[in-house]
């Protein structure tokens, strides 16, 4: 992807809606160039064009979500990788920050990675780490394996730590996922009772989706950035979940 396109996606997803004029000013290019960039990005499904501006789209596609708050997610992945000790087996469930984490762990020959994400497994095709892809029903939108067979596979594997992606958190209902079948897989992982770590950028706090992930008492740690709202911090502290933050700057 062209570096300018990556900046456009960062700006659009940070603000939600941004005009062609503002993009041209911030990027120091002509409005014609910006319109051409937006046309290409819309064609590839990264954003939606409206009159004189661009807005975000809601997509489960891993390729698209990687570019939303990408710098913060990279910091989250780096911090999460530090939590994995030599000789450990980790389950990396899904989500764009977890894709970045899996790539970092894949460079190590002293860990094993289990995942229900075919997208993550594909990214690790040349990894030094041992990689185990769980079976199940293939869900094309998220490029993940879901359903009863996936749950059965999880019940029959051992892992030291699990890293779980989420789409929302609200103090009254906890963590949620927009995809109910992925939420079901996440709940099966939590039920194993290992060290369960939620990894997400702070933009997810305040949102709520249909698939509930929990209960909260099964989550050991939340890894996010320092923009997490105070009420979310208070709720996590109340239920004795460790909170680790990275810089959002």
C-alpha positions as CSV (number, residue, x, y, z in Angstrom):
1,X,0.0,0.0,0.0
2,X,1.2,3.5,-0.8
3,X,2.3,5.4,2.3
4,X,-0.1,8.2,1.5
5,X,-3.0,5.7,1.4
6,X,-2.1,4.4,4.8
7,X,-2.1,8.0,6.2
8,X,-5.5,8.6,4.6
9,X,-6.9,5.4,6.3
10,X,-5.5,6.4,9.6
11,X,-7.1,9.9,9.4
12,X,-10.5,8.6,8.2
13,X,-10.7,5.9,10.8
14,X,-9.5,8.3,13.6
15,X,-12.1,11.0,12.8
16,X,-14.9,9.0,11.2
17,X,-15.5,11.5,8.4
18,X,-13.0,13.8,6.8
19,X,-13.3,16.2,3.8
20,X,-11.3,16.1,0.6
21,X,-10.1,19.7,1.4
22,X,-8.8,18.7,4.8
23,X,-7.0,15.6,3.5
24,X,-5.4,17.7,0.7
25,X,-4.2,20.2,3.3
26,X,-2.8,17.6,5.7
27,X,-1.1,15.6,3.0
28,X,0.1,18.6,1.0
29,X,-1.2,17.3,-2.3
30,X,-3.9,18.5,-4.7
31,X,-7.6,17.7,-4.2
32,X,-7.5,15.9,-7.5
33,X,-4.9,13.5,-6.1
34,X,-6.9,13.0,-3.0
35,X,-10.0,12.2,-5.0
36,X,-8.1,9.7,-7.0
37,X,-6.7,8.1,-3.8
38,X,-10.2,7.9,-2.4
39,X,-11.6,6.3,-5.5
40,X,-9.0,3.6,-5.3
41,X,-9.4,3.0,-1.6
42,X,-13.2,2.8,-2.0
43,X,-12.8,0.3,-4.9
44,X,-10.7,-1.9,-2.6
45,X,-13.3,-1.7,0.2
46,X,-11.3,0.4,2.7
47,X,-13.6,3.4,3.0
48,X,-16.8,5.0,1.6
49,X,-16.9,8.1,-0.5
50,X,-19.6,10.7,0.0
51,X,-19.9,14.1,-1.5
52,X,-16.6,16.0,-0.9
53,X,-15.5,13.6,1.9
54,X,-14.7,10.1,2.9
55,X,-16.2,8.0,5.8
56,X,-15.4,4.7,7.5
57,X,-16.9,1.4,6.8
58,X,-17.6,-1.5,9.2
59,X,-15.8,-4.6,8.0
60,X,-14.7,-7.9,9.5
61,X,-12.0,-8.3,6.7
62,X,-8.6,-8.6,8.4
63,X,-6.8,-6.8,5.6
64,X,-9.0,-3.7,6.1
65,X,-9.0,-3.6,9.8
66,X,-5.2,-3.8,10.0
67,X,-5.1,-0.2,8.9
68,X,-7.4,1.2,11.6
69,X,-5.2,2.6,14.4
70,X,-2.3,0.7,12.9
71,X,0.5,2.4,14.9
72,X,-1.3,1.7,18.2
73,X,-2.0,-1.9,17.3
74,X,1.7,-2.4,16.5
75,X,2.6,-1.1,20.0
76,X,0.0,-3.4,21.5
77,X,1.5,-6.4,19.6
78,X,5.0,-5.6,20.7
79,X,4.0,-5.3,24.3
80,X,1.9,-8.6,24.1
81,X,4.9,-10.4,22.5
82,X,6.9,-9.5,25.6
83,X,4.4,-11.4,27.7
84,X,5.2,-14.7,26.0
85,X,7.9,-16.7,27.7
86,X,10.2,-19.2,25.9
87,X,8.7,-22.6,25.6
88,X,5.1,-21.4,25.9
89,X,2.2,-22.3,23.7
90,X,-0.2,-19.4,23.0
91,X,-3.6,-19.3,21.4
92,X,-4.1,-16.3,19.2
93,X,-7.8,-15.9,18.6
94,X,-8.2,-13.2,16.0
95,X,-8.4,-9.4,15.4
96,X,-6.0,-7.1,13.7
97,X,-3.7,-6.5,16.7
98,X,-3.5,-10.2,17.2
99,X,-2.4,-10.6,13.5
100,X,0.5,-8.3,14.3
101,X,1.2,-10.2,17.5
102,X,1.2,-13.5,15.6
103,X,3.7,-12.2,13.1
104,X,6.1,-11.1,15.9
105,X,5.8,-14.5,17.6
106,X,6.2,-16.3,14.3
107,X,9.8,-15.0,14.1
108,X,10.6,-17.0,17.3
109,X,11.5,-20.7,17.3
110,X,10.9,-21.0,21.0
111,X,7.1,-20.7,21.0
112,X,4.1,-22.6,19.5
113,X,1.1,-20.8,18.1
114,X,-2.5,-22.2,18.0
115,X,-5.1,-20.2,16.1
116,X,-8.7,-20.5,14.8
117,X,-7.9,-17.8,12.2
118,X,-7.0,-19.0,8.7
119,X,-5.8,-15.5,8.0
120,X,-3.3,-15.6,10.8
121,X,-2.2,-19.1,9.8
122,X,-1.6,-17.9,6.2
123,X,0.5,-14.9,7.5
124,X,2.6,-17.5,9.4
125,X,3.3,-19.8,6.4
126,X,7.1,-19.2,6.7
127,X,7.2,-18.8,10.5
128,X,10.0,-20.3,12.7
129,X,7.4,-21.0,15.4
130,X,5.3,-24.2,15.3
131,X,1.8,-23.3,14.1
132,X,-1.4,-25.2,14.7
133,X,-4.6,-24.2,12.8
134,X,-7.8,-25.4,14.4
135,X,-10.5,-26.9,12.3
136,X,-14.1,-25.8,11.9
137,X,-16.6,-24.1,9.7
138,X,-14.8,-21.5,7.5
139,X,-16.3,-18.0,7.9
140,X,-15.2,-16.0,4.8
141,X,-15.9,-12.5,6.1
142,X,-13.5,-12.8,9.1
143,X,-11.3,-15.6,7.6
144,X,-11.8,-17.6,10.8
145,X,-12.9,-21.1,11.8
146,X,-16.0,-21.2,13.9
147,X,-18.7,-23.6,15.1
148,X,-18.9,-26.9,17.1
149,X,-15.8,-28.5,15.5
150,X,-13.7,-25.4,16.5
151,X,-15.0,-25.6,20.0
152,X,-14.1,-29.4,20.1
153,X,-10.6,-28.6,18.9
154,X,-10.1,-26.0,21.6
155,X,-11.3,-28.4,24.3
156,X,-8.5,-30.9,23.2
157,X,-5.5,-28.5,23.0
158,X,-3.4,-27.0,25.8
159,X,-2.0,-23.5,25.8
160,X,-0.4,-21.3,28.5
161,X,-1.9,-18.0,27.4
162,X,-4.7,-16.9,25.1
163,X,-4.9,-13.5,23.3
164,X,-8.5,-12.6,22.4
165,X,-9.7,-9.8,20.1
166,X,-12.9,-7.8,20.8
167,X,-15.1,-5.2,19.1
168,X,-16.6,-3.5,22.1
169,X,-16.7,-2.9,25.8
170,X,-19.3,-1.2,28.0
171,X,-19.2,-1.4,31.8
172,X,-22.8,-2.8,32.1
173,X,-22.3,-5.6,29.6
174,X,-18.5,-6.3,29.4
175,X,-16.7,-7.2,26.2
176,X,-18.6,-8.0,23.0
177,X,-17.9,-9.0,19.4
178,X,-19.9,-8.0,16.4
179,X,-19.7,-11.6,15.2
180,X,-21.7,-14.0,17.4
181,X,-19.9,-17.1,16.1
182,X,-16.5,-15.6,16.9
183,X,-17.8,-14.6,20.3
184,X,-18.8,-18.3,20.9
185,X,-15.2,-19.4,20.0
186,X,-13.8,-16.7,22.4
187,X,-16.0,-18.0,25.2
188,X,-14.8,-21.5,24.7
189,X,-11.3,-20.3,25.0
190,X,-12.1,-18.4,28.2
191,X,-13.6,-21.5,29.7
192,X,-10.3,-23.3,29.5
193,X,-9.3,-21.2,32.5
194,X,-5.8,-20.3,31.3
195,X,-4.3,-16.8,31.3
196,X,-6.8,-15.0,29.1
197,X,-5.6,-11.6,27.7
198,X,-7.8,-9.2,25.8
199,X,-5.9,-7.1,23.3
200,X,-7.7,-4.1,21.8
201,X,-7.2,-0.4,21.0
202,X,-9.2,2.1,23.1
203,X,-11.6,3.0,20.3
204,X,-13.6,-0.2,21.2
205,X,-14.5,1.1,24.6
206,X,-18.0,2.5,24.7
207,X,-19.2,0.3,21.8
208,X,-21.5,-2.7,22.2
209,X,-22.3,-5.6,19.9
210,X,-24.5,-8.7,19.9
211,X,-21.9,-11.3,20.8
212,X,-21.1,-11.2,24.6
213,X,-17.6,-12.4,25.6
214,X,-17.3,-13.3,29.3
215,X,-17.9,-13.3,32.1
216,X,-15.3,-10.8,33.0
217,X,-14.0,-12.9,35.9
218,X,-12.5,-15.3,33.3
219,X,-10.3,-12.5,31.8
220,X,-6.9,-12.0,33.4
221,X,-5.5,-9.0,31.6
222,X,-6.6,-6.2,29.3
223,X,-3.9,-4.7,27.0
224,X,-5.0,-1.4,25.4
225,X,-3.7,2.1,24.9
226,X,-3.8,5.0,27.3
227,X,-6.9,6.6,25.9
228,X,-9.1,4.0,27.6
229,X,-12.0,5.9,29.3
230,X,-11.9,6.3,33.1
231,X,-15.2,4.5,33.6
232,X,-13.9,1.5,31.8
233,X,-10.7,1.5,33.9
234,X,-12.8,1.7,37.0
235,X,-14.9,-1.3,36.0
236,X,-11.9,-3.4,35.1
237,X,-10.3,-2.5,38.5
238,X,-13.6,-3.4,40.2
239,X,-13.4,-7.0,38.9
240,X,-9.7,-7.3,39.5
241,X,-8.6,-7.4,35.9
242,X,-5.0,-6.3,35.3
243,X,-4.8,-3.3,33.0
244,X,-1.7,-2.7,30.8
245,X,-1.6,0.3,28.6
246,X,0.7,1.5,25.8
247,X,1.2,5.0,24.5
248,X,-1.3,6.3,21.9
249,X,0.9,9.2,20.9
